[in-house]
Amino acid sequence: MDKLVLSQDGSHTIISERFGVSYHSKFGSMQETQTVFIDAGLDYIVSRGYREINILEMGFGTGLNALMTYQSIKGISINYHTIEAYPIAENQYSQLNYPSVLSLTEKQSKDFIRMHEAQSGDNISISDHFEFTKHIIKIENFKTTKKFDIIYYDAFAPTSQEELWTPELMAKLYDMCNPGAVLVTYCAKGSFKRALRSAGFTVEALDGPEGKREMTRGKVL
């Protein structure tokens, strides 16, 4: 059974029994999400003048990336699509301590649960500025005509799921991107960077979150 544990910043993560890895960094779930996805992804795109942003997330998991993105909305509108092949159970997501450690309002706490309760393909208006759609499917089988400005790539590591870091899959994601889009991930493995480049991304090495020297941002020019 998956195990709920505390990371070093006091926020929960989950150890996946199926894949033998944690959903977030043991050094801090929140600090990882902030550094990798909010700072290098969302804030970067907002700094370039975007006010209506389409986000695709690979790996909804605990919902922390979506929740912290929702919390970060200031003067922008977000259409958020997330892919998750193996959603966590209610007895897991209902115990996550994110509402308390992030000081969520009662509405935000309820909205977090709504994200977890969403059925595949449901489009939910979480707020006037945050549209949310969950796709319960393997990314290999995911199809869309929508184009994205940011991809949060939060799949389990290549050592656990090598098939999610291939040149073919990166090419598929590249085709889903708008010009100027970015893909951000905690992974900095050389073979993954080569996969990004072969798909057409320009690759940037960035300082990683605590406990990780480097992370990656791929750009669509």
N, C-alpha and C positions, 0 to 999 in steps of 0.2 A: 504493500500500500504506500502511496505517496506520503511524504512526511513534511509537516509544517515546522520550519525552524526560523530562528531569528538570525538576521545578518548583523554585521558589526555596527551598522548605524541605527539599530533598533527596529528596523522594518523587517517584515516577514519575507521569506522566500520558501519555495517548496522543492524538496528533493524528489525527482521523478524516479519511481521504481522501474518504469518501462525502459527509460534510457540511461539511468544511473548517473544523472547530472542534476544540478540545481537550475531553477528557472532564472535566478539572478546571482550576481556576485556575492560571495560570502563576506566580502569587504563592505557591502552595503547595497541593498536593492535600490533604494531611492537615489543614492549618489551615482550609481551606474546609469539609471534612467536619465537623470538630469544631465550628466556629462555626454553620454552617447547620443541620446535621442532628442532631448530638448535643446541643449546648447549647440551641438554640432548639426542638428537637423532643423527643428522648428525655428529656433532663434536665428539661425543662419539665413533661412529663407525669408523670414519676416524682415531681417535687416536689409534684404535686397528689394524691399518694397511690396512684397506680396501681401494682399489683404484677404483674398479668397484662396484657400489652400486645400488641395486634395492629398490626403495621406493614405498610403497603403502600408499596413503593418503585417509582417510575417511573424506569427507567434503571439497570439493574444495572451495566452498563459494565465497569469494571475490578474491581468487587466491593469497592471501598474502603469505601463507606458500610455495607455489610453486615458487613464485617470489623470496622470500628471499633465498630459497634453490638454485635456479639458480644463484643468485648473489654470493653465497658462494663458488662456484666451484673454487677450486685451486688444480690442479694436480690430480683430480679425474674425473671419468665419472659416470653419473647418468642416470638410466632408471626410469622415474617417472610415476607412474600410479595413477590416482586420480578418486575417486568415488563421484558423485554428483547427487542426485535425482531431485533437484530443482534448476537448474542454474539461476543465476541472469540475468536480462535483460540488453541489451546494454546501455540503458539510465542510468543504475546504474553503471556498470563497467567502462564506459567511463568517469564518473565523479570522480572516486576514485583518491585520491591525492598521491598515492604511488609513481608514477614517480618523483614527485617533492620532497617529503620528503626523499626518498631514493637516490636522485640525480642520477637517471637512465640515461644512455646514450640514444640516439635516438633509437638505435637498441634494447636495452633492453625494452624500452617503447613499441615499436612495437611488440616485442616478448610477452610481457604481454597481449596485446590485442589478439594476435594469440592464446594464451592459452584459453582465454575466448571464442573465436570464434570457437574453435575446436568442431567438431561433435563427437558423441559417437563412440568410436572404432578407430578413426583416430590416427595414429602414426605420430607425427611431430618431425622432427629434428630441435629443437630450436637452437642448436649449435653443434659443433663437439663432445661436451662432455655432452649434455643434450637432452635426448630423452623424449618426453612427450606424454602420452596417457590419454584421458579423457573417463570415462565410465559413461554415463548418465543413471543411474539405482539405485534402492534401494540396499543397501549392502546385504540384505537378499537374493536377487536374483543374486548377482554377483558370477560368476564362473571363475576360471582360473587354469591353470596348472603351472603358474609361481610361483616361490618362492621369498620371499622378505627378505631383510636385516634390513629394518626399516619400521615400521608402524606408521604413524602420525595419531593418533586417535583423530579427531577434530569434532566429532559429537556434536549436541546440548546436553545440560546437561540431566542427568537422570530424573530430575524433568519435563523436556519438552518431551523427547523421551526415556522413560524407556526401550522400546523394543530394543534399540541399545546398551545396556550395560549388556546383559544377559550372563549367563554361556555358553549357546548354541552358541551364536555369537562369544564369545571369543575363544571357541574351534575351530570354523571355521577359525578364523584368525590365531590361533596357527598352524593349518595345512598348512597355506600358508607361514610359516616362514622357512627360512634356519636356521641351527644350528648357534647359536651366535647372532641371530637377537634380536632386541628390539622393543617394542611397547611403545610409549611415548604419554602422554595425560595430560591435565590440571586437570583432575578429580582425586579426592582422596577419594571418597566415599567408606565406608567400604564394602558395598555389591558388588561394582565393583571390589575391590581388591580380594574379595573372589571368584568372577567369574573368574578373571585372574588365581588365584591359582588352581581352579578346572580344568581349561583348560590345565594346565601344566607350566604356566609361573612362574618364580621366581620374586617376587614383591619387588621393591625398592621404598621407600618414599624419595622424593627429595624436597629441598626447592622450593617453587612455585614462579611464577612471582609476580610482585608487586600487592598487594591487595589480594594475596592468599597465605596462610601459607605453603601449601604442594601441590605437584603434584606427578605423578606416572610414574615409568618406569618398564615395565615387560620384563624379559629376557628369552630367550630360551637357555638352556644350551646344 
